[in-house]
Amino acid sequence: MQYTLLVTGSPYQSKACHTALRFIQAAMKKHPNSIRGVFFYEDAVLIGNQITQPPRDEINLTKAWQALAIEHDIPLYLCIAAAVRRGILNEDESRRYELEQHSLAEHFQLEGLGTLVDLMNSTNKIIQFR
Amino acid sequence: MKHTLIHLNSSPYSGLACKEGLDLALVFATFEQPVDLCLSGPALSLLTLNQNPTIEQGKNLHKLLAGLEFYDIENVFIERRHTWQEADNIWQGVQSLDTEQWQSMFSQYQQVFRF
């Protein structure tokens, strides 16, 4: 069985991003390839901000997700509309808005909600973390 | 094809959750995915007629309700309550369910997303 995760809870106001991360780590131990992808929506897109600097004695959640993506080859999608409104832009979006900076962390990609529909139709279940 | 229920439970004016839940419903419908809506708690204020929010207060999401049928979103459910039954200033496109119907509704969908 393959799952897609929909993460909507803010990394700062909820434990949604933390719990989803632990869920994947546990799932991968038992069933490698059980996660098709992760789609971040609402305030959860803030996880893809490359310039956040948490205190050194706290988890760097963005880096933890990046490490997970590399280790298990799991795509991490951020809703493009939700991300851009919150200041998470890749180089293309940055150029489009005539900005000099971009802020999307590596191993995250901006996608439309249509990608979530594709994931929905190609996996058995979507699990929401909010 | 999976039948999706989008459950709105947040105030349209206290954050973006309600708007982003509605956006998701419209995208699902655009991609011809069957989707229904249900509203509870602070999200019920979406139904009140004659809303006129300022730009600081947020978008007038109530206006979206009239367009739902063009996206083939035909079912918008609320749980029947005395106050809502009697109110004459709410959008009439909703279907009221009694408590038993409301509770069983959630198990009739392959997936439920909450905002």
gemmi code that builds the backbone of each chain (N, CA, C; Angstrom):
import gemmi

chains = {
    "A": [
        ("MET", (0.839, -1.206, 0.000), (0.000, 0.000, 0.000), (0.871, 1.252, 0.000)),
        ("GLN", (0.518, 2.195, -0.849), (1.286, 3.441, -0.906), (0.464, 4.616, -0.376)),
        ("TYR", (1.144, 5.468, 0.369), (0.501, 6.631, 0.961), (1.067, 7.926, 0.387)),
        ("THR", (0.203, 8.928, 0.362), (0.656, 10.299, 0.164), (0.334, 11.050, 1.439)),
        ("LEU", (1.235, 11.913, 1.857), (0.975, 12.709, 3.057), (0.602, 14.128, 2.648)),
        ("LEU", (-0.460, 14.632, 3.219), (-0.841, 16.037, 3.048), (-0.588, 16.708, 4.388)),
        ("VAL", (0.375, 17.607, 4.412), (0.721, 18.273, 5.670), (0.216, 19.712, 5.584)),
        ("THR", (-0.635, 20.092, 6.534), (-1.210, 21.445, 6.475), (-0.878, 22.289, 7.720)),
        ("GLY", (-0.443, 21.652, 8.783), (-0.186, 22.398, 10.021), (1.130, 23.162, 9.967)),
        ("SER", (1.118, 24.360, 10.539), (2.319, 25.195, 10.567), (3.438, 24.506, 11.352)),
        ("PRO", (4.696, 24.628, 10.872), (5.803, 24.058, 11.650), (6.018, 24.775, 12.985)),
        ("TYR", (5.407, 25.968, 13.138), (5.604, 26.745, 14.368), (4.398, 26.722, 15.302)),
        ("GLN", (3.223, 26.427, 14.758), (2.005, 26.465, 15.577), (1.455, 25.072, 15.853)),
        ("SER", (2.081, 24.065, 15.269), (1.566, 22.702, 15.447), (2.731, 21.724, 15.370)),
        ("LYS", (2.440, 20.478, 15.615), (3.465, 19.433, 15.489), (3.253, 18.623, 14.204)),
        ("ALA", (2.453, 19.160, 13.281), (2.111, 18.412, 12.070), (3.358, 17.988, 11.283)),
        ("CYS", (4.292, 18.922, 11.087), (5.493, 18.611, 10.294), (6.385, 17.617, 11.028)),
        ("HIS", (6.422, 17.724, 12.361), (7.229, 16.800, 13.161), (6.625, 15.391, 13.104)),
        ("THR", (5.300, 15.325, 13.281), (4.632, 14.019, 13.339), (4.681, 13.321, 11.983)),
        ("ALA", (4.493, 14.093, 10.923), (4.549, 13.509, 9.577), (5.938, 12.931, 9.308)),
        ("LEU", (6.954, 13.655, 9.753), (8.339, 13.190, 9.587), (8.538, 11.848, 10.304)),
        ("ARG", (8.062, 11.777, 11.530), (8.215, 10.536, 12.314), (7.404, 9.409, 11.690)),
        ("PHE", (6.245, 9.758, 11.139), (5.411, 8.738, 10.481), (6.188, 8.116, 9.315)),
        ("ILE", (6.826, 8.965, 8.518), (7.557, 8.444, 7.356), (8.737, 7.594, 7.814)),
        ("GLN", (9.451, 8.094, 8.816), (10.604, 7.320, 9.300), (10.170, 5.926, 9.743)),
        ("ALA", (9.031, 5.861, 10.448), (8.522, 4.564, 10.922), (8.045, 3.714, 9.750)),
        ("ALA", (7.345, 4.342, 8.805), (6.805, 3.602, 7.655), (7.930, 3.014, 6.807)),
        ("MET", (8.999, 3.800, 6.627), (10.091, 3.363, 5.764), (10.857, 2.185, 6.358)),
        ("LYS", (10.905, 2.154, 7.695), (11.591, 1.032, 8.339), (10.892, -0.281, 8.016)),
        ("LYS", (9.584, -0.254, 8.034), (8.823, -1.491, 7.816), (8.527, -1.732, 6.343)),
        ("HIS", (8.185, -0.663, 5.642), (7.761, -0.826, 4.251), (8.428, 0.228, 3.359)),
        ("PRO", (9.646, -0.054, 2.919), (10.290, 0.896, 1.994), (9.392, 1.076, 0.756)),
        ("ASN", (9.379, 2.229, 0.196), (8.523, 2.569, -0.957), (7.055, 2.759, -0.604)),
        ("SER", (6.729, 2.839, 0.691), (5.313, 2.994, 1.041), (4.848, 4.451, 0.939)),
        ("ILE", (5.783, 5.377, 0.782), (5.396, 6.797, 0.687), (5.658, 7.290, -0.728)),
        ("ARG", (4.597, 7.727, -1.381), (4.692, 8.185, -2.772), (5.197, 9.620, -2.839)),
        ("GLY", (4.804, 10.422, -1.874), (5.226, 11.816, -1.863), (4.574, 12.566, -0.712)),
        ("VAL", (5.065, 13.773, -0.475), (4.518, 14.608, 0.594), (4.126, 15.944, -0.018)),
        ("PHE", (2.894, 16.355, 0.250), (2.419, 17.635, -0.277), (2.151, 18.562, 0.907)),
        ("PHE", (2.839, 19.691, 0.922), (2.672, 20.676, 1.996), (1.732, 21.781, 1.513)),
        ("TYR", (0.764, 22.095, 2.354), (-0.251, 23.104, 1.993), (-0.511, 23.966, 3.226)),
        ("GLU", (-1.175, 25.087, 3.032), (-1.403, 26.062, 4.114), (-0.055, 26.462, 4.740)),
        ("ASP", (-0.053, 26.714, 6.064), (1.185, 27.195, 6.703), (2.304, 26.154, 6.715)),
        ("ALA", (1.988, 24.908, 6.403), (3.036, 23.880, 6.372), (4.097, 24.176, 5.314)),
        ("VAL", (3.763, 25.013, 4.318), (4.763, 25.333, 3.282), (5.968, 26.071, 3.858)),
        ("LEU", (5.801, 26.642, 5.051), (6.922, 27.364, 5.670), (8.107, 26.443, 5.942)),
        ("ILE", (7.870, 25.152, 5.898), (8.953, 24.173, 6.077), (9.994, 24.298, 4.963)),
        ("GLY", (9.596, 24.855, 3.825), (10.509, 24.940, 2.679), (11.296, 26.238, 2.622)),
        ("ASN", (11.301, 26.999, 3.709), (12.059, 28.258, 3.736), (13.522, 27.972, 4.071)),
        ("GLN", (14.415, 28.292, 3.131), (15.828, 27.910, 3.329), (16.570, 28.815, 4.296)),
        ("ILE", (15.992, 29.974, 4.629), (16.781, 30.885, 5.469), (16.372, 30.876, 6.938)),
        ("THR", (15.488, 29.994, 7.324), (15.147, 29.926, 8.757), (16.342, 29.355, 9.526)),
        ("GLN", (16.558, 29.891, 10.680), (17.672, 29.434, 11.522), (17.169, 29.132, 12.926)),
        ("PRO", (16.767, 27.896, 13.184), (16.315, 27.568, 14.535), (17.490, 27.594, 15.517)),
        ("PRO", (17.230, 27.805, 16.795), (18.320, 27.756, 17.781), (19.058, 26.418, 17.690)),
        ("ARG", (20.333, 26.438, 18.021), (21.169, 25.251, 17.787), (20.778, 24.051, 18.638)),
        ("ASP", (20.086, 24.312, 19.740), (19.706, 23.172, 20.583), (18.296, 22.668, 20.250)),
        ("GLU", (17.763, 23.102, 19.086), (16.456, 22.598, 18.636), (16.624, 21.898, 17.295)),
        ("ILE", (15.636, 21.077, 16.967), (15.691, 20.370, 15.684), (15.600, 21.377, 14.528)),
        ("ASN", (16.409, 21.160, 13.509), (16.260, 21.922, 12.271), (15.354, 21.086, 11.363)),
        ("LEU", (14.082, 21.432, 11.408), (13.068, 20.597, 10.772), (13.226, 20.574, 9.246)),
        ("THR", (13.601, 21.708, 8.686), (13.786, 21.761, 7.226), (14.898, 20.799, 6.816)),
        ("LYS", (15.999, 20.821, 7.560), (17.113, 19.915, 7.242), (16.716, 18.458, 7.454)),
        ("ALA", (15.909, 18.212, 8.477), (15.468, 16.830, 8.732), (14.644, 16.310, 7.556)),
        ("TRP", (13.776, 17.167, 7.018), (12.978, 16.763, 5.852), (13.869, 16.572, 4.621)),
        ("GLN", (14.854, 17.457, 4.468), (15.767, 17.323, 3.319), (16.527, 15.990, 3.396)),
        ("ALA", (16.991, 15.662, 4.587), (17.738, 14.410, 4.763), (16.851, 13.210, 4.432)),
        ("LEU", (15.603, 13.306, 4.854), (14.648, 12.228, 4.582), (14.404, 12.069, 3.078)),
        ("ALA", (14.273, 13.214, 2.410), (14.038, 13.191, 0.957), (15.199, 12.548, 0.225)),
        ("ILE", (16.414, 12.866, 0.680), (17.603, 12.307, 0.034), (17.699, 10.806, 0.327)),
        ("GLU", (17.536, 10.456, 1.590), (17.725, 9.052, 1.983), (16.725, 8.118, 1.300)),
        ("HIS", (15.482, 8.571, 1.215), (14.440, 7.672, 0.704), (13.911, 8.069, -0.671)),
        ("ASP", (14.494, 9.106, -1.246), (14.067, 9.567, -2.561), (12.560, 9.865, -2.593)),
        ("ILE", (12.134, 10.651, -1.615), (10.712, 11.014, -1.529), (10.541, 12.456, -2.011)),
        ("PRO", (9.671, 12.689, -2.994), (9.478, 14.080, -3.438), (8.702, 14.901, -2.403)),
        ("LEU", (9.174, 16.116, -2.190), (8.532, 17.036, -1.248), (7.963, 18.208, -2.040)),
        ("TYR", (6.650, 18.281, -2.112), (6.002, 19.335, -2.899), (5.416, 20.395, -1.975)),
        ("LEU", (5.591, 21.661, -2.364), (4.916, 22.752, -1.665), (3.881, 23.330, -2.625)),
        ("CYS", (2.691, 23.587, -2.142), (1.687, 24.251, -2.989), (2.233, 25.613, -3.404)),
        ("ILE", (2.288, 25.846, -4.687), (2.957, 27.066, -5.181), (2.226, 28.337, -4.724)),
        ("ALA", (0.898, 28.321, -4.765), (0.151, 29.529, -4.373), (0.321, 29.804, -2.880)),
        ("ALA", (0.231, 28.745, -2.082), (0.383, 28.907, -0.630), (1.805, 29.347, -0.292)),
        ("ALA", (2.783, 28.836, -1.035), (4.180, 29.152, -0.747), (4.522, 30.588, -1.152)),
        ("VAL", (4.122, 30.973, -2.348), (4.481, 32.308, -2.840), (3.868, 33.387, -1.951)),
        ("ARG", (2.629, 33.161, -1.522), (2.003, 34.175, -0.653), (2.730, 34.302, 0.680)),
        ("ARG", (3.476, 33.231, 1.062), (4.200, 33.245, 2.341), (5.701, 33.503, 2.158)),
        ("GLY", (6.071, 33.922, 0.962), (7.467, 34.318, 0.733), (8.419, 33.189, 0.437)),
        ("ILE", (7.892, 32.032, 0.055), (8.762, 30.908, -0.339), (8.757, 30.847, -1.866)),
        ("LEU", (9.824, 31.319, -2.474), (9.895, 31.396, -3.939), (11.132, 30.670, -4.445)),
        ("ASN", (10.979, 29.959, -5.546), (12.160, 29.399, -6.208), (12.698, 30.454, -7.185)),
        ("GLU", (13.741, 30.097, -7.909), (14.365, 31.096, -8.780), (13.415, 31.575, -9.871)),
        ("ASP", (12.640, 30.655, -10.430), (11.702, 31.031, -11.501), (10.653, 32.026, -11.001)),
        ("GLU", (10.076, 31.721, -9.850), (9.044, 32.609, -9.296), (9.650, 33.954, -8.922)),
        ("SER", (10.849, 33.894, -8.402), (11.549, 35.109, -8.015), (11.727, 36.039, -9.228)),
        ("ARG", (12.120, 35.438, -10.345), (12.280, 36.227, -11.583), (10.927, 36.774, -12.027)),
        ("ARG", (9.900, 35.931, -11.914), (8.565, 36.324, -12.362), (8.048, 37.542, -11.584)),
        ("TYR", (8.391, 37.602, -10.302), (7.963, 38.726, -9.468), (9.015, 39.834, -9.409)),
        ("GLU", (10.036, 39.689, -10.264), (11.119, 40.688, -10.362), (11.778, 40.948, -9.012)),
        ("LEU", (12.088, 39.868, -8.329), (12.779, 39.958, -7.041), (14.217, 39.467, -7.215)),
        ("GLU", (15.056, 39.898, -6.310), (16.455, 39.472, -6.408), (16.727, 38.221, -5.582)),
        ("GLN", (15.867, 37.952, -4.602), (16.131, 36.823, -3.710), (15.195, 35.653, -4.029)),
        ("HIS", (15.642, 34.479, -3.693), (14.740, 33.333, -3.669), (14.973, 32.599, -2.357)),
        ("SER", (13.978, 31.845, -1.919), (14.028, 31.344, -0.550), (13.643, 29.875, -0.424)),
        ("LEU", (13.454, 29.210, -1.555), (13.043, 27.801, -1.488), (14.243, 26.918, -1.158)),
        ("ALA", (14.075, 26.105, -0.128), (15.154, 25.203, 0.271), (15.318, 24.082, -0.762)),
        ("GLU", (16.536, 23.570, -0.854), (16.828, 22.448, -1.757), (15.982, 21.236, -1.399)),
        ("HIS", (15.687, 20.440, -2.399), (14.914, 19.192, -2.248), (13.423, 19.416, -2.020)),
        ("PHE", (12.996, 20.672, -2.025), (11.563, 20.967, -2.049), (11.250, 21.509, -3.440)),
        ("GLN", (10.042, 21.269, -3.920), (9.663, 21.826, -5.219), (8.269, 22.433, -5.151)),
        ("LEU", (8.081, 23.501, -5.899), (6.782, 24.176, -5.946), (5.914, 23.524, -7.014)),
        ("GLU", (4.699, 23.166, -6.632), (3.768, 22.524, -7.570), (2.357, 23.039, -7.316)),
        ("GLY", (1.521, 22.945, -8.328), (0.125, 23.331, -8.156), (-0.667, 22.239, -7.450)),
        ("LEU", (-1.893, 22.594, -7.062), (-2.740, 21.603, -6.387), (-3.094, 20.430, -7.297)),
        ("GLY", (-2.936, 20.620, -8.605), (-3.167, 19.520, -9.541), (-2.242, 18.336, -9.257)),
        ("THR", (-1.054, 18.634, -8.756), (-0.119, 17.559, -8.392), (-0.686, 16.723, -7.249)),
        ("LEU", (-1.389, 17.395, -6.327), (-2.029, 16.649, -5.236), (-3.121, 15.727, -5.794)),
        ("VAL", (-3.834, 16.203, -6.802), (-4.867, 15.365, -7.437), (-4.206, 14.134, -8.075)),
        ("ASP", (-3.069, 14.343, -8.761), (-2.344, 13.204, -9.354), (-1.921, 12.208, -8.280)),
        ("LEU", (-1.379, 12.746, -7.178), (-0.940, 11.871, -6.081), (-2.133, 11.105, -5.509)),
        ("MET", (-3.239, 11.825, -5.379), (-4.449, 11.225, -4.815), (-4.906, 10.028, -5.650)),
        ("ASN", (-4.779, 10.175, -6.969), (-5.273, 9.129, -7.857), (-4.248, 8.033, -8.134)),
        ("SER", (-3.057, 8.193, -7.597), (-2.042, 7.163, -7.856), (-1.564, 6.494, -6.563)),
        ("THR", (-2.216, 6.831, -5.438), (-1.881, 6.154, -4.184), (-3.161, 5.649, -3.532)),
        ("ASN", (-2.987, 4.740, -2.591), (-4.159, 4.152, -1.951), (-4.833, 5.119, -0.982)),
        ("LYS", (-4.018, 5.883, -0.271), (-4.582, 6.741, 0.767), (-3.802, 8.039, 0.893)),
        ("ILE", (-4.519, 9.101, 1.236), (-3.848, 10.346, 1.624), (-4.071, 10.522, 3.113)),
        ("ILE", (-3.010, 10.831, 3.830), (-3.143, 11.070, 5.270), (-2.806, 12.532, 5.532)),
        ("GLN", (-3.729, 13.208, 6.192), (-3.515, 14.640, 6.486), (-2.926, 14.821, 7.883)),
        ("PHE", (-1.923, 15.656, 7.981), (-1.338, 16.054, 9.273), (-1.607, 17.544, 9.419)),
        ("ARG", (-2.339, 17.897, 10.494), (-2.738, 19.297, 10.607), (-2.480, 19.860, 12.000)),
    ],
    "B": [
        ("MET", (-12.708, 6.426, -8.897), (-12.400, 7.804, -8.525), (-12.811, 8.052, -7.067)),
        ("LYS", (-11.930, 8.713, -6.338), (-12.208, 8.907, -4.910), (-13.164, 10.069, -4.680)),
        ("HIS", (-14.102, 9.864, -3.774), (-15.044, 10.913, -3.420), (-14.511, 11.630, -2.174)),
        ("THR", (-14.343, 12.925, -2.297), (-13.686, 13.687, -1.230), (-14.678, 14.607, -0.520)),
        ("LEU", (-14.523, 14.691, 0.785), (-15.281, 15.665, 1.577), (-14.286, 16.678, 2.133)),
        ("ILE", (-14.579, 17.940, 1.930), (-13.751, 18.992, 2.529), (-14.547, 19.610, 3.667)),
        ("HIS", (-14.003, 19.482, 4.857), (-14.692, 19.941, 6.069), (-14.072, 21.265, 6.511)),
        ("LEU", (-14.861, 22.316, 6.410), (-14.389, 23.639, 6.832), (-14.870, 23.891, 8.257)),
        ("ASN", (-13.922, 24.205, 9.132), (-14.263, 24.422, 10.542), (-13.588, 25.682, 11.084)),
        ("SER", (-13.045, 26.503, 10.177), (-12.331, 27.709, 10.614), (-13.063, 28.944, 10.132)),
        ("SER", (-12.943, 30.000, 10.908), (-13.581, 31.252, 10.520), (-12.970, 31.794, 9.226)),
        ("PRO", (-13.808, 32.279, 8.301), (-13.256, 32.857, 7.069), (-12.427, 34.112, 7.318)),
        ("TYR", (-12.555, 34.704, 8.507), (-11.862, 35.971, 8.763), (-10.711, 35.867, 9.762)),
        ("SER", (-10.505, 34.705, 10.362), (-9.427, 34.626, 11.358), (-8.150, 34.017, 10.795)),
        ("GLY", (-8.184, 33.553, 9.566), (-6.990, 32.958, 8.981), (-7.269, 32.556, 7.548)),
        ("LEU", (-6.319, 31.846, 6.959), (-6.449, 31.470, 5.545), (-7.026, 30.065, 5.351)),
        ("ALA", (-7.228, 29.330, 6.452), (-7.609, 27.919, 6.327), (-8.886, 27.745, 5.509)),
        ("CYS", (-9.878, 28.570, 5.807), (-11.168, 28.453, 5.123), (-10.980, 28.708, 3.614)),
        ("LYS", (-10.232, 29.747, 3.295), (-10.001, 30.075, 1.884), (-9.227, 28.957, 1.186)),
        ("GLU", (-8.203, 28.443, 1.850), (-7.379, 27.421, 1.207), (-8.123, 26.090, 1.111)),
        ("GLY", (-9.044, 25.849, 2.037), (-9.906, 24.669, 1.913), (-10.837, 24.792, 0.723)),
        ("LEU", (-11.412, 25.980, 0.557), (-12.285, 26.217, -0.605), (-11.499, 26.143, -1.913)),
        ("ASP", (-10.293, 26.702, -1.909), (-9.437, 26.622, -3.110), (-9.206, 25.166, -3.500)),
        ("LEU", (-8.943, 24.330, -2.495), (-8.691, 22.913, -2.779), (-9.936, 22.262, -3.382)),
        ("ALA", (-11.094, 22.615, -2.825), (-12.350, 22.052, -3.360), (-12.528, 22.450, -4.827)),
        ("LEU", (-12.247, 23.706, -5.144), (-12.423, 24.178, -6.522), (-11.433, 23.500, -7.468)),
        ("VAL", (-10.201, 23.270, -6.989), (-9.220, 22.585, -7.840), (-9.641, 21.135, -8.066)),
        ("PHE", (-10.074, 20.465, -7.015), (-10.556, 19.082, -7.187), (-11.674, 19.049, -8.234)),
        ("ALA", (-12.607, 19.978, -8.098), (-13.735, 20.001, -9.033), (-13.258, 20.303, -10.453)),
        ("THR", (-12.297, 21.203, -10.582), (-11.756, 21.531, -11.903), (-11.142, 20.298, -12.563)),
        ("PHE", (-10.534, 19.456, -11.735), (-9.941, 18.215, -12.257), (-10.962, 17.065, -12.272)),
        ("GLU", (-12.228, 17.429, -12.178), (-13.340, 16.472, -12.264), (-13.285, 15.381, -11.205)),
        ("GLN", (-12.814, 15.758, -10.033), (-12.845, 14.845, -8.894), (-14.107, 15.146, -8.086)),
        ("PRO", (-14.915, 14.143, -7.780), (-16.129, 14.432, -7.012), (-15.795, 14.952, -5.616)),
        ("VAL", (-16.386, 16.086, -5.276), (-16.069, 16.708, -3.985), (-17.317, 17.354, -3.388)),
        ("ASP", (-17.514, 17.165, -2.104), (-18.586, 17.825, -1.362), (-17.959, 18.661, -0.253)),
        ("LEU", (-18.750, 19.587, 0.272), (-18.276, 20.445, 1.355), (-19.155, 20.258, 2.577)),
        ("CYS", (-18.585, 20.388, 3.750), (-19.419, 20.525, 4.949), (-18.807, 21.600, 5.832)),
        ("LEU", (-19.672, 22.285, 6.557), (-19.241, 23.421, 7.371), (-19.681, 23.216, 8.813)),
        ("SER", (-18.811, 23.581, 9.732), (-19.182, 23.540, 11.144), (-18.416, 24.632, 11.878)),
        ("GLY", (-18.810, 24.864, 13.118), (-18.092, 25.819, 13.974), (-17.989, 27.191, 13.337)),
        ("PRO", (-16.828, 27.842, 13.507), (-16.677, 29.213, 13.002), (-16.861, 29.336, 11.484)),
        ("ALA", (-16.675, 28.239, 10.743), (-16.826, 28.304, 9.275), (-18.274, 28.564, 8.865)),
        ("LEU", (-19.217, 28.339, 9.778), (-20.624, 28.582, 9.441), (-20.887, 30.049, 9.096)),
        ("SER", (-20.028, 30.921, 9.601), (-20.238, 32.350, 9.309), (-20.058, 32.654, 7.821)),
        ("LEU", (-19.464, 31.733, 7.109), (-19.347, 31.861, 5.652), (-20.722, 31.991, 4.999)),
        ("LEU", (-21.721, 31.418, 5.634), (-23.057, 31.347, 5.035), (-23.874, 32.625, 5.195)),
        ("THR", (-23.462, 33.486, 6.106), (-24.252, 34.687, 6.388), (-24.319, 35.604, 5.169)),
        ("LEU", (-25.534, 36.042, 4.855), (-25.720, 36.931, 3.701), (-25.228, 38.343, 4.010)),
        ("ASN", (-25.088, 39.130, 2.970), (-24.757, 40.560, 3.068), (-23.451, 40.842, 3.800)),
        ("GLN", (-22.443, 40.035, 3.527), (-21.133, 40.300, 4.128), (-20.424, 41.361, 3.290)),
        ("ASN", (-19.744, 42.236, 3.976), (-19.054, 43.300, 3.247), (-17.710, 43.612, 3.914)),
        ("PRO", (-16.807, 42.632, 3.903), (-15.540, 42.833, 4.622), (-14.644, 43.858, 3.928)),
        ("THR", (-13.857, 44.551, 4.741), (-12.848, 45.457, 4.181), (-11.663, 44.609, 3.736)),
        ("ILE", (-10.728, 45.227, 3.025), (-9.556, 44.486, 2.535), (-8.713, 43.973, 3.705)),
        ("GLU", (-8.722, 44.726, 4.815), (-7.979, 44.270, 5.991), (-8.648, 43.057, 6.631)),
        ("GLN", (-9.960, 43.008, 6.549), (-10.678, 41.891, 7.179), (-10.561, 40.610, 6.365)),
        ("GLY", (-10.343, 40.748, 5.078), (-10.153, 39.548, 4.254), (-11.089, 39.513, 3.066)),
        ("LYS", (-10.910, 38.465, 2.254), (-11.732, 38.325, 1.059), (-13.148, 37.950, 1.431)),
        ("ASN", (-14.092, 38.357, 0.602), (-15.482, 37.963, 0.820), (-15.683, 36.566, 0.220)),
        ("LEU", (-15.411, 35.566, 1.035), (-15.493, 34.183, 0.545), (-16.936, 33.760, 0.318)),
        ("HIS", (-17.863, 34.454, 0.946), (-19.285, 34.130, 0.760), (-19.658, 34.175, -0.723)),
        ("LYS", (-19.016, 35.087, -1.446), (-19.329, 35.243, -2.882), (-19.037, 33.969, -3.669)),
        ("LEU", (-18.084, 33.170, -3.170), (-17.727, 31.943, -3.878), (-18.859, 30.925, -3.874)),
        ("LEU", (-19.716, 31.018, -2.856), (-20.759, 29.992, -2.706), (-21.666, 29.931, -3.932)),
        ("ALA", (-22.006, 31.093, -4.444), (-22.925, 31.133, -5.587), (-22.324, 30.452, -6.817)),
        ("GLY", (-20.997, 30.416, -6.895), (-20.343, 29.829, -8.066), (-20.080, 28.334, -7.947)),
        ("LEU", (-20.363, 27.757, -6.792), (-20.023, 26.339, -6.594), (-20.705, 25.428, -7.609)),
        ("GLU", (-21.953, 25.782, -7.958), (-22.682, 24.887, -8.867), (-22.019, 24.838, -10.252)),
        ("PHE", (-21.326, 25.922, -10.625), (-20.641, 25.914, -11.923), (-19.437, 24.963, -11.921)),
        ("TYR", (-18.980, 24.632, -10.734), (-17.893, 23.651, -10.596), (-18.455, 22.245, -10.321)),
        ("ASP", (-19.760, 22.119, -10.396), (-20.417, 20.845, -10.069), (-20.201, 20.437, -8.621)),
        ("ILE", (-20.038, 21.415, -7.741), (-20.043, 21.108, -6.306), (-21.476, 21.356, -5.832)),
        ("GLU", (-22.210, 20.280, -5.684), (-23.647, 20.422, -5.441), (-24.042, 20.211, -3.992)),
        ("ASN", (-23.166, 19.607, -3.210), (-23.530, 19.301, -1.828), (-22.711, 20.113, -0.845)),
        ("VAL", (-23.400, 20.959, -0.101), (-22.783, 21.699, 1.005), (-23.619, 21.378, 2.242)),
        ("PHE", (-23.014, 20.669, 3.174), (-23.766, 20.185, 4.333), (-23.465, 20.994, 5.584)),
        ("ILE", (-24.510, 21.155, 6.417), (-24.303, 21.655, 7.783), (-25.103, 20.747, 8.715)),
        ("GLU", (-24.734, 20.767, 9.981), (-25.512, 20.001, 10.954), (-26.694, 20.864, 11.392)),
        ("ARG", (-27.867, 20.250, 11.430), (-29.075, 21.017, 11.746), (-29.052, 21.496, 13.198)),
        ("ARG", (-29.263, 22.754, 13.363), (-29.321, 23.347, 14.711), (-30.492, 24.303, 14.723)),
        ("HIS", (-31.059, 24.535, 15.903), (-32.226, 25.423, 15.988), (-31.937, 26.808, 15.430)),
        ("THR", (-30.794, 27.365, 15.839), (-30.509, 28.742, 15.429), (-30.383, 28.851, 13.913)),
        ("TRP", (-29.774, 27.830, 13.302), (-29.568, 27.910, 11.867), (-30.838, 27.592, 11.101)),
        ("GLN", (-31.672, 26.747, 11.691), (-32.941, 26.442, 11.026), (-33.806, 27.694, 10.920)),
        ("GLU", (-33.761, 28.496, 11.981), (-34.650, 29.651, 12.032), (-34.086, 30.878, 11.322)),
        ("ALA", (-32.773, 30.917, 11.169), (-32.170, 32.127, 10.597), (-32.627, 32.325, 9.151)),
        ("ASP", (-32.965, 33.569, 8.814), (-33.377, 33.828, 7.430), (-32.311, 34.612, 6.675)),
        ("ASN", (-31.149, 34.764, 7.325), (-30.091, 35.530, 6.647), (-28.919, 34.640, 6.278)),
        ("ILE", (-29.203, 33.350, 6.001), (-28.099, 32.493, 5.568), (-28.350, 31.991, 4.151)),
        ("TRP", (-27.258, 31.679, 3.486), (-27.302, 31.173, 2.118), (-28.147, 29.913, 2.069)),
        ("GLN", (-29.035, 29.846, 1.085), (-30.013, 28.760, 1.058), (-29.532, 27.510, 0.319)),
        ("GLY", (-28.305, 27.517, -0.140), (-27.812, 26.361, -0.907), (-27.333, 25.200, -0.057)),
        ("VAL", (-27.463, 25.317, 1.265), (-26.950, 24.245, 2.130), (-28.003, 23.177, 2.384)),
        ("GLN", (-27.530, 21.988, 2.716), (-28.423, 20.907, 3.124), (-28.181, 20.627, 4.606)),
        ("SER", (-29.258, 20.689, 5.389), (-29.132, 20.449, 6.828), (-29.277, 18.962, 7.122)),
        ("LEU", (-28.381, 18.446, 7.926), (-28.439, 17.044, 8.311), (-28.700, 16.954, 9.815)),
        ("ASP", (-29.497, 15.953, 10.228), (-29.632, 15.780, 11.680), (-28.340, 15.158, 12.208)),
        ("THR", (-28.224, 15.099, 13.514), (-26.945, 14.705, 14.114), (-26.504, 13.323, 13.644)),
        ("GLU", (-27.446, 12.413, 13.535), (-27.087, 11.051, 13.109), (-26.572, 11.047, 11.659)),
        ("GLN", (-27.284, 11.765, 10.793), (-26.849, 11.849, 9.381), (-25.481, 12.518, 9.275)),
        ("TRP", (-25.309, 13.578, 10.086), (-24.046, 14.326, 10.084), (-22.885, 13.412, 10.462)),
        ("GLN", (-23.094, 12.632, 11.500), (-22.010, 11.773, 11.969), (-21.704, 10.648, 10.969)),
        ("SER", (-22.743, 10.103, 10.358), (-22.492, 8.996, 9.421), (-21.935, 9.501, 8.088)),
        ("MET", (-22.167, 10.804, 7.807), (-21.680, 11.374, 6.546), (-20.170, 11.174, 6.363)),
        ("PHE", (-19.428, 11.325, 7.455), (-17.961, 11.310, 7.337), (-17.427, 9.960, 6.863)),
        ("SER", (-18.182, 8.894, 7.124), (-17.685, 7.573, 6.698), (-18.139, 7.231, 5.281)),
        ("GLN", (-18.842, 8.170, 4.632), (-19.303, 7.898, 3.273), (-18.313, 8.357, 2.197)),
        ("TYR", (-17.200, 8.893, 2.645), (-16.210, 9.418, 1.685), (-14.907, 8.634, 1.798)),
        ("GLN", (-14.203, 8.542, 0.670), (-12.904, 7.865, 0.702), (-11.868, 8.713, 1.447)),
        ("GLN", (-12.067, 10.027, 1.399), (-11.132, 10.884, 2.122), (-11.817, 12.172, 2.579)),
        ("VAL", (-11.393, 12.605, 3.750), (-11.923, 13.841, 4.337), (-10.731, 14.721, 4.691)),
        ("PHE", (-10.749, 15.964, 4.206), (-9.689, 16.905, 4.566), (-10.305, 18.032, 5.384)),
        ("ARG", (-9.599, 18.417, 6.435), (-10.161, 19.444, 7.339), (-9.353, 20.738, 7.281)),
        ("PHE", (-10.081, 21.818, 7.266), (-9.441, 23.142, 7.237), (-10.102, 24.049, 8.246)),
    ],
}
model = gemmi.Model(1)
for chain_id, residues in chains.items():
    chain = gemmi.Chain(chain_id)
    for i, (resn, *xyz) in enumerate(residues, 1):
        res = gemmi.Residue()
        res.name, res.seqid = resn, gemmi.SeqId(i, " ")
        for name, pos in zip(("N", "CA", "C"), xyz):
            atom = gemmi.Atom()
            atom.name, atom.element = name, gemmi.Element(name[0])
            atom.pos, atom.b_iso = gemmi.Position(*pos), 0.0
            res.add_atom(atom)
        chain.add_residue(res)
    model.add_chain(chain)
structure = gemmi.Structure()
structure.add_model(model)
structure.setup_entities()
